[in-house]
Amino acid sequence: MKKLLAILLTLAMLCGISAFAEDVQGFTAEDFEGEWHCANAYIEIYWEEEGFKVLVHWSGYPAASTEWEYSCFYDEETNTIVSLPFGTRTEYLYNEKGEVSAYTQMYDDGEATFALTDDGQLIWMDEKEDVGKDLLFEKMSDECDTPMFETIAQAFEEGEGSERFGATSDYHIAVVKKDGQYIRIIAQKDETAQQLEDAIFTSDDWEAAQAAYLEYAKTLPVVFTEIITDIPMTQEELDSLTGKTFGELEEEGFEQTSSGENSFEIEIMMNYGLYEYRFIANEPSERYYELMENDAGCSSLTVKSASLYDLSGRAFDLDYNADGSYNSSVTQDVLGEGLDFLQSIYDAVTNGEFDLDVFTDVLKDATPEQAEQIQAIIDMISNMSEGTPEVPVTSAE
């Protein structure tokens, strides 16, 4: 196939088409290279040995996506990238870990042309299905070894930040919104930052301790930045969930984070990718209390409405990639992480996702030192939320 591509692209260039040339509008072939986004789709364009490779990604539901792949050449006369007549369209399905569980190639004879507008936006002209009609793609900021910001303080000055954060033993993770894009920021923690973070879990005034830590964290040096490419579900996609059970949603990749009564309605929060969604159930609130009394959960309840709420805690968790997929290669044993585990509990509390059942089994295997630390955070949780039951900690001998 590569030899065939090389021959076809060579013929195209011999016919007067240059691989890299500047046209009268001032654009060059290099201007096409990079990542472009629009609504639920984004496009990757990069140069290979034989020519341009163009990948169009379109996120869908449930736990599905579509990808178009084209081998292309640059047409100097029209300032466009033109595909060879065997572009493919492939449908992917994913499991709850974000791994591909099945895929189907729909066709292998697709054709497309990609052009730039006077404003530098990318147009996708799909000659097979016209899927790209009326879509204008904006170029995403280039990612490189040099971070976009020197400190978190600079990021907050140039974009919209919040007090939400994530942390590991080495890094502080924040997210800002700039130019319509969410950017994940990873800063290197030092000894002072670690001490201030530890104080959050032991201080009688955890809010003041957290404020002190966050203020200091703004001065930490940024070592890496990445654009969050995961795209939230559209309202149309969310509306299509009406009538489904929450058990069915969990089978399709949703993860419940909390539930409760709000204005006499059953409100259920769920993660999907890097976003959190607010659901209202059809059933009356009395039914919710019946289920809770019997420890039955919310799986049998049905969806009345759904809406996008915010970024989920996953956006601040390095176990999740910028595209929303789960990165199991960086997942570490929770008992080997010490305060990282405590941080994950704290994040769950502050984000309204706290559930004692999630870590009670882990507590049974805690070392005496970890048990002491975990009890400290449980005490802190009790102060944050009156009525939170104390969990008996049985440490491993």
Secondary structure, 3 states (H helix, E strand, C coil): CHHHHHHHHHHHHHCCCCCCCECCCCCEHHHHCEEEEECCEEEEEEECCCCEEEEEEEEECCCEEEEEEEEEEEECCCCEEEECCCEEEEEEEECCCCCEEEEEEEEEEECEEEEECCCCCEEEEECCCCCCCCCEEEECCCCCCCCCCCEHHHHHHHCECCCCCEECCCEEEEEEEECCEEEEEEEECCHHHHHHHHHHHHCCCHHHHHHHHHHHHCCCEEEEEEECCCCCCCHHHHHCCCCCEHHHHHHCCCEEEEEEEECCEEEEEEEECCEEEEEEEEEEHHHHHHHHHCCCCCCCCEEEEEEEEEECHHHHCCCECCCCCECHHHCCCHHHCCHHHHHHHHHHHHCCCCCHHHCHHHHCCCCHHHHHHHHHHHHHHHHHCCCCCCCCCCCCC
